[in-house]
Amino acid sequence: MDTIVITGVQGQIGTELVQALRKQFPSSFLIGIGRSALRPQSMCMDRYFRLDIGDRRGLKALAERYSIQTLYHLAGILSAKGEGHPHQCWSINLEGLRNILELARELAIKVFWPSSIAVFGPHTPKELTPQWTITDPTTFYGVTKLTGELLCQYYNHRWSLDVRSLRFPGILSYQTLPGGGTTDFAVEMHLAAQAQRRYTCFVEPDTCLPLMYMPDAIRAIQEIMDAPATALRVNTSYNLAGFSATAAEIAQAIQQHRPNFTCNYAPDFRQIIANNWPHSIDDTAAQVDWGWQPRFDLQRTTADMLSHLTWRTDHVGTGSF
């Protein structure tokens, strides 16, 4: 029986990935790692441990006890939160990753780790950003992701470690609340519309960013992990595209389903971050190497998000309704 570990299992991606892995591998033993108490929606795991990824001894003891074969390392701090807590961002995003890579090297564990479009910067081409291009991040989060990509490549080249990675755009999900990212406004708009509240967006209406619906993001992780190692030519992180949209276009798509939804704009520090990110992504390498194709565009994403959202009256994220 295979044993699979997911760190950051109660985060935005982890919450839905563990559900998908349970369906994909019903006979596997799923272990979740996190820093908070277990929530009901994560109960499809076989075991859950409150463990800090900075605890090398604890990680190794767990890995040896359960003979782990595959590890999805999702624990991390996102872009906007990382700007306010740079030391914590470095510790969790980089020192935590190095602990995981060392563990994987010693015990021959297959690893997935998410990178981000935050590795790009002001000198990166904004339209159809290539797989291989200038990477000059302007956020501390972006610095940790770029450094992490190079670490993954080094461990692959030096020790033949099977580590796979995707550069995610902003991810929209109806299951988990925004977690401190620059694209949180895209989710918060849907939540405000469902709660019949006006939303104040923290970026300008013409701010265009690459986005992806969570079902596509989960499927991309599954597909790259299923791909034969010999097919993967990128050992840093694969560009990944879903769809691109401006803040105004997202609001307009929502209004087609919730005509009374209104949105105004009050840019804050996250506008500066968004200005340095791509408008669209060229993911040809992912298409060629392992057959990637997104299934959700803006319209389909909006319709599905709103159909699944339950009534919310609480304040969500750092935007205002």
C-alpha positions in Angstrom: 0.0 0.0 0.0 1.4 3.4 -1.0 1.7 6.1 1.6 1.1 9.7 0.5 1.8 12.8 2.6 0.4 16.3 2.0 1.9 19.2 4.0 -0.3 22.3 4.3 -3.2 20.0 3.9 -5.8 22.5 5.2 -4.7 25.3 2.9 -6.4 26.4 -0.3 -4.9 23.7 -2.5 -4.4 21.1 0.1 -8.1 21.0 1.2 -9.2 20.0 -2.3 -6.1 18.0 -3.3 -6.6 15.5 -0.5 -10.2 14.9 -1.6 -9.0 14.3 -5.2 -6.2 12.0 -4.1 -8.6 9.9 -2.0 -10.7 9.3 -5.1 -7.7 8.7 -7.3 -5.9 6.3 -4.9 -8.7 4.8 -2.7 -6.4 2.1 -1.3 -3.5 4.5 -0.5 -2.7 5.7 3.0 -3.1 9.5 3.1 -1.3 11.5 5.8 -1.9 15.2 6.3 0.5 17.6 8.0 -0.5 21.0 9.3 -0.1 23.6 12.0 -3.7 24.0 13.1 -6.4 21.7 14.5 -8.1 19.3 12.0 -11.2 20.7 10.3 -14.1 18.4 9.3 -13.6 18.9 5.5 -10.2 17.3 5.8 -11.4 14.1 7.5 -10.9 11.9 4.4 -7.3 11.5 5.5 -6.1 8.3 7.3 -3.9 10.3 9.7 -3.3 13.9 10.5 -0.3 15.3 12.4 0.2 18.8 13.8 3.8 19.2 12.8 6.0 22.1 11.8 7.9 21.6 8.6 10.8 23.2 10.3 11.0 20.1 12.6 13.5 17.9 10.7 13.5 15.1 13.2 9.7 15.0 13.4 9.5 14.8 9.6 12.0 12.1 9.3 10.5 10.0 12.1 7.1 10.2 10.4 8.5 9.4 7.0 10.4 6.3 8.2 7.5 5.1 10.4 5.0 5.2 7.5 7.4 4.4 4.6 6.3 7.4 2.6 6.6 7.1 -1.2 5.1 10.4 -2.4 4.9 13.9 -0.8 3.0 16.9 -1.9 4.6 19.9 -0.2 2.0 22.7 -0.1 2.8 24.5 3.1 3.8 28.1 2.5 3.0 31.8 2.9 1.5 33.7 0.0 2.5 36.9 -1.7 0.6 39.7 0.1 1.1 38.1 3.6 4.7 37.4 2.7 5.4 41.1 2.3 4.2 41.8 5.8 6.1 38.8 7.3 9.3 38.3 5.3 11.3 36.4 7.9 8.4 34.0 8.4 8.0 33.7 4.6 11.7 32.8 4.2 11.6 30.2 7.0 8.4 28.5 5.9 8.8 28.8 2.1 12.5 28.1 1.8 13.8 26.4 4.9 10.8 24.2 4.9 11.3 23.3 1.3 14.9 22.4 1.9 13.9 20.2 4.8 11.5 18.4 2.5 14.0 18.0 -0.3 16.6 16.6 2.1 14.1 14.2 3.5 13.2 13.1 0.0 16.8 12.7 -1.1 17.6 10.5 1.9 14.5 8.3 1.6 13.9 8.4 -2.2 10.5 10.1 -2.0 8.8 11.6 -5.0 7.9 15.3 -4.4 5.4 17.9 -5.8 6.0 21.5 -4.9 4.0 24.5 -6.2 5.7 27.6 -7.6 4.0 30.8 -8.8 3.9 33.5 -11.4 5.4 35.6 -8.7 8.8 34.5 -9.9 8.3 37.0 -12.8 8.9 40.7 -12.5 9.0 44.1 -14.2 11.4 43.0 -17.0 9.5 39.8 -17.8 7.4 39.9 -21.0 3.8 40.5 -19.9 1.9 38.8 -22.7 2.3 35.1 -23.2 5.2 35.0 -20.7 7.6 32.2 -22.0 8.7 29.2 -20.0 12.3 30.4 -20.2 12.6 34.2 -19.7 13.7 36.9 -17.3 12.8 36.1 -13.7 13.2 39.2 -11.5 10.6 39.0 -8.7 9.8 42.1 -6.7 8.1 40.4 -3.8 9.7 38.4 -1.0 7.3 35.6 -1.8 8.5 35.7 -5.4 12.1 35.6 -4.2 11.4 32.4 -2.2 9.6 30.8 -5.1 12.4 31.5 -7.6 15.0 30.2 -5.1 12.8 27.2 -4.5 12.7 26.4 -8.2 16.5 26.5 -8.4 16.7 24.3 -5.3 14.4 21.7 -6.9 16.4 21.8 -10.1 19.7 21.4 -8.1 18.4 18.4 -6.2 17.2 16.8 -9.5 20.5 17.4 -11.3 22.8 16.5 -8.4 20.9 13.6 -6.8 18.3 12.7 -9.5 15.5 13.5 -7.1 12.1 13.2 -8.7 10.7 16.6 -7.8 7.9 18.2 -9.9 6.6 21.7 -9.9 4.0 24.0 -11.5 4.0 27.8 -11.7 0.5 28.5 -10.6 -1.5 31.6 -11.5 -4.1 33.0 -9.1 -6.4 30.2 -8.0 -10.1 30.5 -7.5 -11.9 28.2 -5.1 -15.3 28.0 -3.5 -14.2 25.6 -0.7 -11.6 27.6 1.0 -11.3 31.3 1.9 -8.6 33.5 0.4 -5.3 33.1 2.2 -3.3 36.3 1.7 -2.5 36.3 -2.1 -2.5 39.2 -4.5 -5.3 37.6 -6.6 -7.6 37.1 -3.6 -9.9 39.8 -5.0 -11.1 37.3 -7.7 -12.5 35.0 -5.0 -13.7 37.7 -2.7 -15.8 39.2 -5.5 -17.8 36.0 -5.8 -18.2 35.7 -2.1 -19.5 39.3 -1.9 -21.9 38.7 -4.8 -23.3 35.6 -3.1 -23.8 37.5 0.1 -25.5 40.4 -1.8 -22.8 42.9 -0.7 -21.0 45.6 -2.6 -17.3 44.8 -2.9 -14.3 47.2 -2.8 -11.5 45.7 -4.9 -7.9 46.4 -4.0 -6.6 46.6 -7.6 -7.7 48.8 -10.5 -10.5 47.6 -12.8 -8.1 47.2 -15.8 -5.6 45.0 -13.9 -5.2 41.8 -15.9 -3.8 38.7 -14.3 -3.6 35.0 -15.1 -6.1 32.9 -13.2 -7.2 29.3 -12.8 -10.2 27.5 -11.3 -9.3 25.0 -8.6 -10.5 21.9 -10.4 -8.0 22.7 -13.2 -5.3 23.3 -10.7 -5.9 19.9 -8.9 -6.1 18.1 -12.2 -2.8 19.7 -13.3 -1.1 18.4 -10.1 -2.4 14.9 -10.7 -1.4 14.9 -14.4 2.2 16.1 -13.9 2.6 13.6 -11.1 1.3 10.8 -13.3 3.6 11.7 -16.2 6.6 9.6 -16.9 9.8 11.2 -15.6 11.5 10.8 -18.9 8.9 13.1 -20.5 9.6 16.0 -18.1 12.2 18.4 -19.6 11.6 21.3 -17.1 13.2 20.7 -13.7 12.5 24.2 -12.2 8.8 24.6 -12.6 6.3 24.4 -15.5 4.4 27.5 -16.7 0.7 26.8 -16.3 -2.2 28.7 -17.9 -5.9 28.7 -17.2 -7.4 32.0 -18.4 -6.6 35.7 -18.0 -9.1 38.4 -17.0 -9.2 42.0 -15.6 -10.8 42.8 -12.3 -13.6 44.6 -14.3 -14.2 41.5 -16.5 -14.6 39.3 -13.4 -17.1 41.7 -12.0 -19.0 41.8 -15.3 -19.0 38.0 -15.5 -20.5 37.8 -12.0 -23.1 40.4 -12.8 -24.5 38.2 -15.6 -25.6 35.8 -12.7 -26.0 38.4 -9.9 -27.2 41.6 -11.6 -27.3 43.5 -8.4 -23.7 43.0 -7.6 -21.7 46.2 -7.5 -17.9 46.7 -7.3 -15.8 49.8 -6.7 -12.0 50.1 -6.7 -9.6 51.3 -4.1 -6.1 50.0 -4.9 -3.6 49.3 -2.1 -0.1 47.9 -1.9 -1.2 44.8 -3.8 -1.7 46.9 -6.9 2.1 47.4 -7.1 2.6 43.6 -6.9 0.0 42.9 -9.6 1.6 45.5 -11.9 4.8 43.4 -12.0 3.1 40.1 -12.9 2.3 38.7 -16.3 -1.0 39.3 -18.1 -1.0 35.9 -19.8 1.1 32.8 -19.7 2.6 30.6 -22.5 2.4 27.0 -21.2 3.5 25.3 -24.4 6.1 23.2 -22.6 3.4 21.7 -20.3 1.1 21.0 -23.3 3.9 19.2 -25.2 5.6 17.4 -22.3 2.5 16.0 -20.4 -0.5 17.1 -22.4 -1.8 19.9 -20.3 -5.1 21.6 -21.4 -7.3 23.8 -19.1 -11.1 23.1 -19.1 -12.4 26.3 -17.3 -12.6 29.8 -18.8 -13.8 32.9 -17.0 -17.5 32.3 -17.8 -17.5 28.6 -16.8 -15.5 29.3 -13.7 -17.9 32.1 -12.6 -21.0 30.0 -13.2 -19.6 27.0 -11.2 -18.3 29.2 -8.4 -21.6 30.8 -7.8 -23.5 27.6 -8.1 -21.5 26.0 -5.2 -21.1 29.0 -2.9 -23.3 28.9 0.2 -24.8 32.0 1.7 -22.1 34.0 3.5 -22.5 37.0 5.8 -19.1 37.0 7.3 -16.2 39.4 6.3 -13.8 37.5 4.0 -10.2 38.2 3.4 -8.6 41.6 3.4 -10.8 43.3 0.9 -14.0 45.0 2.0 -17.6 44.4 1.0 
